Amino acid sequence: MKENKQTYTHLKDYTHDMSYENESSITNKDRKNLDLTKQIDELKKQLNDAVIIDSVHKKLNGTLQKRVTELEIDNKKLAAEVSDLTERLCKCE
């Protein structure tokens, strides 16, 4: 015969709801990698890291672009100077 889990053993047990007495509870620890809130938190952390890296890259790229522009200007000046010196050398011969 089945034992009824809702039987009262003491006179004052009628105030206690025993219908969920042996039920198991699900916690987030049981879900491990399937827990969506955990996955969302990890993705938010990765996004924050990516945003920081992106801002650093943008700053570095801006600095490098300025330097490239300066070098291009210097290169044009040097090319003009070499051209001028070549013309002078040809005139002297």
TAURUR-V467763 format. One record per helix or strand of 2 or more residues. SS is the DSSP state (hx for helix, st for strand). FROM is the first residue (numbers start at 1). TO is the last residue. Records with the same first field share a line. If there is no record, write none. Layout:
SS: FROM-TO  FROM-TO
//
This chain:
hx: 11-15  28-34  36-92
//
